[in-house]
Amino acid sequence: MNFPSINFSSDIVLGNNLVQLRPFSPKDLEQLKSLAFDENIWHYMTNRISNMEELDTWGKAAVQDRQQQKRYTFVVVDKTTGKLAGSTSYGNISVRDSRLEIGWTWLGRSYQGSGLNRQCKFLLLQYAFEVLQFERVELKTDVLNTRSRKAILKIGATEEGVLRNHTLMQDGRRRDTIYYSILKPEWETLKLTVFKDLL
């Protein structure tokens, strides 16, 4: 049986006329620091970036995870300005089970609610199902993050359930994590309905 997989050694570049996703490089840290030092971004995240040391740690983890074939981190480029808007990733990849997760997503405040995240999700889903040929894409968030939960449902994902007391947050809180998924047989319908304006 042939299993789908990501070529971690290749530079995956996805894009349309509004956004480009390209592999993270340590040289991106200089531009990302203008976005990342905003505590509101990290409220529902398991980590926090509030200074250059923490941003460097985040960047080193992204590079190491790609080298170890655990996570493929992209930077989000706003093509209207050419500036970086944030980051997103493929991760929790199980080749044998033909599943991966889209997550680790954060955008600068001025890009939140702009529609850029939806553009990114479309590109990542399309590549995962149509090129990589994965069978299942997972998404998850803090059960308290109502904004993220609404956004995930809006792109057509199915809510699957809550894992209680699942994750330790940077402030010491134990997070309940809510899981969602999209399956390959559902993708064509979602593409033609939920994302039809992006085709």
C-alpha positions as CSV (number, residue, x, y, z in Angstrom):
1,M,0.0,0.0,0.0
2,N,1.3,3.5,-0.9
3,F,0.9,5.9,2.0
4,P,0.7,9.7,1.5
5,S,3.5,11.8,2.9
6,I,5.1,15.2,3.0
7,N,8.5,15.7,1.5
8,F,10.1,17.7,4.4
9,S,13.2,18.4,2.4
10,S,11.3,20.2,-0.4
11,D,10.2,23.8,-0.2
12,I,6.4,23.8,-0.4
13,V,5.0,27.1,-1.7
14,L,1.2,27.6,-1.9
15,G,-0.6,30.7,-3.0
16,N,-3.2,32.7,-4.8
17,N,-3.5,36.4,-5.7
18,L,-3.9,37.4,-2.0
19,V,-1.7,35.2,0.1
20,Q,1.4,33.0,-0.1
21,L,2.4,30.3,2.2
22,R,6.1,29.5,2.1
23,P,8.5,27.6,4.4
24,F,9.6,29.3,7.5
25,S,13.2,30.5,7.6
26,P,15.1,31.9,10.6
27,K,15.6,35.1,8.5
28,D,11.8,35.7,8.9
29,L,12.2,36.3,12.6
30,E,13.2,39.9,12.1
31,Q,9.9,40.7,10.3
32,L,7.8,38.5,12.6
33,K,8.8,40.3,15.7
34,S,6.7,43.3,14.6
35,L,3.7,41.0,14.9
36,A,4.5,38.5,17.5
37,F,4.9,40.6,20.7
38,D,1.2,41.0,21.2
39,E,-0.2,39.2,24.2
40,N,-3.7,38.9,22.7
41,I,-2.4,36.6,20.0
42,W,-1.2,34.0,22.6
43,H,-4.2,34.0,25.0
44,Y,-5.5,30.6,23.8
45,M,-2.2,29.2,22.7
46,T,0.0,26.7,24.5
47,N,3.0,28.9,24.2
48,R,3.6,32.7,24.3
49,I,6.0,35.0,22.5
50,S,6.6,38.3,24.3
51,N,10.3,39.0,23.5
52,M,13.0,38.1,21.1
53,E,14.3,35.2,23.2
54,E,10.9,33.5,23.1
55,L,10.6,34.3,19.3
56,D,14.0,32.7,18.8
57,T,12.9,29.6,20.7
58,W,9.8,29.4,18.6
59,G,11.9,29.7,15.4
60,K,14.4,27.0,16.6
61,A,11.5,24.6,17.4
62,A,10.0,25.2,13.9
63,V,13.4,24.4,12.2
64,Q,14.0,21.3,14.5
65,D,10.5,20.0,13.9
66,R,10.9,20.1,10.2
67,Q,14.3,18.4,10.4
68,Q,12.7,15.7,12.5
69,Q,9.7,15.5,10.1
70,K,7.3,16.3,12.9
71,R,5.9,19.7,11.7
72,Y,6.1,21.8,8.5
73,T,5.9,25.4,9.4
74,F,4.9,28.1,6.9
75,V,5.0,31.9,7.1
76,V,1.9,33.7,5.8
77,V,2.7,36.4,3.3
78,D,0.2,39.1,2.5
79,K,0.7,39.5,-1.2
80,T,-1.0,42.9,-1.3
81,T,1.9,44.3,0.7
82,G,4.6,41.6,0.5
83,K,4.8,41.6,4.3
84,L,4.5,38.7,6.7
85,A,1.2,38.3,8.4
86,G,1.9,35.3,10.7
87,S,2.5,31.6,10.6
88,T,0.7,28.3,10.2
89,S,1.7,24.6,10.0
90,Y,1.1,21.0,9.1
91,G,1.8,18.8,12.1
92,N,0.8,15.6,14.0
93,I,1.4,13.8,10.8
94,S,0.6,10.1,10.7
95,V,1.6,8.7,7.3
96,R,0.2,5.2,8.0
97,D,-3.1,6.6,9.1
98,S,-3.2,9.1,6.3
99,R,-4.0,12.0,8.6
100,L,-2.5,15.3,9.5
101,E,-3.4,18.4,11.5
102,I,-3.5,22.0,10.4
103,G,-2.7,24.3,13.3
104,W,-0.1,26.3,15.2
105,T,-1.7,29.3,13.4
106,W,-1.2,32.9,14.5
107,L,-1.7,36.1,12.7
108,G,-0.8,39.7,13.6
109,R,-3.7,41.7,15.0
110,S,-4.3,43.8,11.9
111,Y,-4.8,40.5,9.9
112,Q,-7.3,38.9,12.3
113,G,-10.8,38.9,10.8
114,S,-9.4,40.0,7.4
115,G,-10.2,36.7,5.6
116,L,-6.6,35.9,5.3
117,N,-6.8,32.9,7.6
118,R,-9.6,31.4,5.5
119,Q,-7.5,31.8,2.4
120,C,-4.7,29.9,4.2
121,K,-7.0,27.1,5.3
122,F,-8.3,26.6,1.7
123,L,-4.7,26.4,0.3
124,L,-3.6,23.9,3.1
125,L,-6.7,21.8,2.7
126,Q,-6.5,21.7,-1.1
127,Y,-2.9,20.7,-1.0
128,A,-3.4,18.1,1.8
129,F,-6.3,16.3,-0.1
130,E,-5.5,16.9,-3.7
131,V,-1.7,16.7,-3.9
132,L,-0.6,14.9,-0.7
133,Q,-3.7,12.6,-0.9
134,F,-4.3,12.5,2.9
135,E,-7.6,11.0,4.0
136,R,-8.2,13.2,7.1
137,V,-7.3,16.7,8.2
138,E,-7.7,17.6,11.9
139,L,-8.1,20.9,13.5
140,K,-8.3,21.7,17.2
141,T,-8.6,24.6,19.6
142,D,-9.2,25.7,23.2
143,V,-12.8,25.0,24.1
144,L,-13.0,28.6,25.4
145,N,-11.9,30.1,22.1
146,T,-15.3,30.8,20.6
147,R,-13.9,32.9,17.8
148,S,-11.7,30.0,16.6
149,R,-14.4,27.5,17.0
150,K,-16.8,29.5,14.8
151,A,-14.1,30.0,12.2
152,I,-13.4,26.2,12.1
153,L,-17.1,25.4,11.7
154,K,-17.4,28.1,9.0
155,I,-14.9,26.2,6.7
156,G,-17.1,23.1,7.0
157,A,-15.2,21.0,9.6
158,T,-17.2,18.6,11.7
159,E,-17.0,19.0,15.5
160,E,-16.0,15.6,17.0
161,G,-15.7,16.2,20.7
162,V,-13.8,17.6,23.7
163,L,-10.7,16.1,25.3
164,R,-11.0,17.2,28.9
165,N,-8.1,18.5,30.9
166,H,-6.0,17.9,27.8
167,T,-3.3,20.5,27.5
168,L,-1.2,22.6,29.9
169,M,-1.3,26.3,29.0
170,Q,1.5,28.8,29.5
171,D,-0.5,30.4,32.4
172,G,-0.9,27.1,34.3
173,R,-4.5,26.5,33.2
174,R,-5.4,23.0,32.1
175,R,-7.1,23.4,28.7
176,D,-10.1,21.4,27.4
177,T,-9.4,20.8,23.7
178,I,-12.1,20.5,21.1
179,Y,-11.4,18.5,17.9
180,Y,-12.7,18.9,14.4
181,S,-12.0,17.1,11.2
182,I,-12.6,17.2,7.4
183,L,-12.4,14.0,5.4
184,K,-11.2,13.5,1.9
185,P,-14.7,12.4,0.6
186,E,-16.1,15.7,2.0
187,W,-13.5,18.0,0.4
188,E,-15.0,18.3,-3.2
189,T,-18.4,19.4,-1.8
190,L,-16.8,21.8,0.6
191,K,-14.6,23.3,-2.1
192,L,-17.6,23.9,-4.3
193,T,-19.8,25.4,-1.6
194,V,-17.8,26.8,1.4
195,F,-14.9,27.9,-0.8
196,K,-16.5,28.5,-4.1
197,D,-15.5,32.2,-4.1
198,L,-11.9,31.2,-4.0
199,L,-11.9,29.0,-7.0
